[in-house]
Amino acid sequence: MLQISCALPPSPDTPDLVRHAEQLGYARAWIYDTPALQLDVWMTLALAADRTERIGIGPGVLIPSNRHVLVTASAIAHLESLAAGRTAYAFGSGFTGRHALGQRPLRWDDVAAYVRAVRALLAGETVEVDGAAVAMLHGSRQGPARPIDPPFLLGSSGPKGEAMARELGTGVISSNPVSGFHWSVWLTLGTVLANGEDVNSERVLRSAGPGAAMAYHSGYQRNRPGFEGLPHAAAWRASIEAVEPAVRHLDLHKGHLTELNRHDQKVMTGPIAVALSRSGSAAHWRDRLAVAADAGATEVAFQPAGDDLRHELEAFIAAANG
């Protein structure tokens, strides 16, 4: 059975949203690691842990270049002491987290080396970092005892990431359903349309638009062939390319996943937002969830957007549960 989870950017309201998600029956809350766009993932997770009792929590996905490997291992140990038994940790190469800094995603070999080192540190082993021996030296009253062995996942965006996840024996989290894994999280955005709701409404645009804008952001940055086929793609390209190249990545990522930036606003309409985010009625979402489960997903992580995230979480889980 497909588990129903949510994904949230770390903002001041996020810990309370995680608590609301727990009350609604969500299985897990994944928190993004995008410091160029939002606040700190670990502080947000700690606050969420303190305000909840049951819901699973974890970062999805951590970007290795953001932190020294020992910093990440220590942060995991701390979260384990706050929410033991309900954590999971996803790592990735950094689509948003790296592009928003003007950098390319990391090589998967580098991500794998980082994950192996984190695992070794949590197991109580010594690893070599920058030519020196590194270990968790936390005393008996300074953190949970090692070994610490929580579940890990990789943020997969294609065959290379999936192959590395199989090599490491982790689960996967992806924007498309992935088969062949014991834990396969499908990350999706959009909105649930009420019966008879006007797709031209401001609510629909604000709630479905950020998910739809991903097609432009990702298509442009990854130079995907399908980008030119998007509605008004030429106008969107002309708008972003009018920005000085040295700071273009900053302008592109403003509002990424949460609101429409000034380039998105020039091309996005309610009908386009609904179509590209594949939003729809409650029945439509139930059909999509069934298709995702058949395609191998074991969990869906829904990221709400718009002006009323509580309503979006409520509407999605109501739709999912039928």
N, C-alpha and C positions, 0 to 999 in steps of 0.2 A: 504493500500500500504506500502511495506517495505521501511523504511527510510534507506538511505545509509550514514553511519558514519565511522569514523576512530578511531583507538586507537594508541597512540604513547607513547614511553618511554620518560621521561623528560631529554632531552639532550640540549646542547647549540643551536642546530638547530631547536628544536621543535617549538618555537613560530612562526618562519617564515614558518614552514611546516603547522601549523594550518592556517596561513593566506593563504597559497597556497590551502589548502583544502577548505577554504571558497570560494576562487575564482573558484574552480572547481565545487562547488555546494554541497559539503558534508553538511549533516544536523548537525553533531555534532563531536567534537573531545574529546575523553576520554583520560586522561593522567594517567599513572600508578603511584602508590605510592610504589616504590621499592628503598629506599635510599641506600641499600647495592649494588645496581647495577647501578643506575643512579642518577641524581641530584634531587633537591627538587621539589615536585609536585606543591606546592603552588606558589613558585616564577615563575615557568613555566606557570602556569595558569594566573597569574597576567600579565605577559608579553604578553601572547597570547590574553588576554582580551584587552590590550592596542593596539594591532595591528589588531584587527578585529572589525566587526560591527554586523554581522548577525549570524554567526555560533554558535551553542550551545557548551558549554564547561563544563567540570567537571572532578573530579578525579574518576578514575575507576580502582581499588577500594581502598578506604582508609582502613588502618589497624589500629584498635583502640589502640593497644598496642604501636604504634609509638608516640602517643601524648596524653597529658592530654585532657580530654573532653572539657575543657574551651578553650584550644588552638585551637581545631578544630572548635568549635562554633565561635570563633573570626575570624578564617581564612575564614569561610563561610560568615560571615557578611562582611568581607573586599571584597571578590570576588563579593558578591551581589552588593556592592557599585560601582564596576567596570563594571559589566556585568548583571545588573538586567534584569530578564525576559528570560535569555538564559542559565541558569545554571541548573545542576542536580548533585547529589552527591551519589555515590555508596560506600557502605561499605562492607567489607568482613572479612573472618576469617584468611586470610593470607596464601595462598599456597606458592607463591614465596616470598612474603614479610616476612614471618616467617621462612620458610625453609632456606632462604639465610642467616638467623641469627643463624641457628642451632637449631631452635625451632619448636615445633609442631604448627599446626594451632590452633587458639583460639576456645573455646567452643561457640556454637551458642547462648547460653543463655547470655554469656558475651558480645557478639557482640550486641545482642538485647538491653541489659541494656545500653550500650554505645549510641546506636542510640536513645533510648528513652530520655537519658539525654541531648544529643545534641539538639533534638527537643524541649525539655522543656526549655533549656537555650535560644534558638532562639525565643521562644514564650514569653520570658521575665520572666520566672519562676525561682525560686530558687531550686537547687537540692543539695543533699548531696553527697560529694565526700570525701573518706577517713575520714569519721566522722565529716566533717565540711560543713557548708553551703557555696554554691558557686553560684554566679550569674554574669551575664554580667552587669557591672557597667558603660558601655560606656555612656558618656554624649551625648547631642544633636549634638555636633559638632565632635564627636569621632567615628561615625559609623552610619549606617542606623537604623531607629527606629524599635523597636520590636513591634509586632511579625514579624518574618521573617519565611516564610513557603515555601521553595523551594521543588521540588520533590526529593525524596530519592529512591534509589534502593539497593538491596542486591546482592553481588557477589555470586550467588548460584552455588554449585558444586554437588548437589544431593538433595534427598528428605528432609533432615533436614533443609537445607538452604531455600528450597522452602516453607516448612511449616512455617518457621519463617517469610519469606517475606509476606506470606498471613496473618499471625498474626499481623504484623506491618502495613499491608496495603501498602507495597512498590511495586515497579517494581523489575525486576531481570535482572542480566547480567551474562551470562554463556557461556562456550565454546561449549555448545550444545543448539539447539533451545528448549525453554521451553514454554509450553502452559498454558493457564488459567490465564494470567496476562494482565493488561491493557497496560503495558510497559515491553516488553521482548526483551532484547538485546542479540544477538548472536555474540560472539567474535570469529573471525576466522583469520587465518594466511595462507600464501601461496603466489602464484604469478599467474599472467595471462600469459599464453604462447602465443607468437605470432604465426601466421600461419606458419607451417613448422619449428618452432624453435627446435633445437637440445636439447633434455632434458639432454644431457651430458655436456652442456655448463657451464662455470663458473658462468655466470649470474644466471642460473636456480638454481644451487647449493647454491649460496649465498642468493638468494631471497626466495627459498622454504625450504632450509635446516633448518633454525631456527624453523619454524613451525613444521617440521617433528621431530626435536630433542625433542620437547615437549613430544612425545610419550615415549621416553626413560627416560627423566627426571621424568615425572609424574609417569610412570609405575614403575620405580625403587623406588622412594620415597614413593609411596603409596602401594607398594608390590602388584600390580595388577596382576591377573592371566595371562593376555594377554601379559605381558612384555616378557616372554620367547619366544613368537611367533614372536617377531620383528626380522627383518633381522639382523643377526650378533649380537644378544642380548648377547650371551655368551662372545663375544670379548669386547663388550661395558662394561659389568659387570666386567670383569677381569681388564679392564683398570681403571675404577673408584675405584674398591676395592683395587687396588694397592696403593691408596692414604691413608695416615694415617687417621684413623677414626675421630680424633679430628678436622681435617680441611677438611674432605672430602666434606662437604656441600659447602665450599668456592670454591673448585675446580669445583664441579658440576655446580654451578650457574654462573661461568664466561661465559659471552656472552649469557646468557639465554634470549631467545626470539629475540635476535638481531644478533647473529653470532654463528657459530659453535665453541665449545670449543675443546680442544685437544682430548677428548674422543669421541666426536661426529665425528670428522674428520677421525677417524680410521674406521668408519663403514658407513658413509654417502656417497652416490653417488647421481647424479642427478635423475636417475629413482626412487631410494628409496625416495628421498626428495619429488618428485612429488606425488608418491603414498601415502605416509603417511600424507602429508599436504593436500591431495586431490586437488592439483592444476590442472589446465587445461586451455583449450581455453576459449575465451570470452563466447562462447555458453555453455560450460560446467559450467562456473560460474553462468550464468543466470539460468540454470537448478537447481543448488544448492540453489540459492537464492529463487526460487519458492518453492522448497521442504521445506526450512526453514520457509517460510511464512505459508505454509500449516501446518507445525508442531507447529505453534503458535508464532513464532518470529515476532515482530513488527519493529525491527531495526537490521541491521547488522553493526558491528564495525570491520572494516578491519584493521589489523595491518601490514603495509609494512615492509619488511626487505631487506637487500642487500646494494649495493653501491650507488643506485640512488633512494631514497625514493620518490622524486617528480615523477619520471617516474612510480613507482609502484602505487602511488595514482591516477595518470592520467589513467593508464591502467585499474585499477579496476573500477573506476566510469564510464569509457567509456563502459566497459563490462556490468556493471550493468544496464546502461541506454539503452543498445542495439544499 
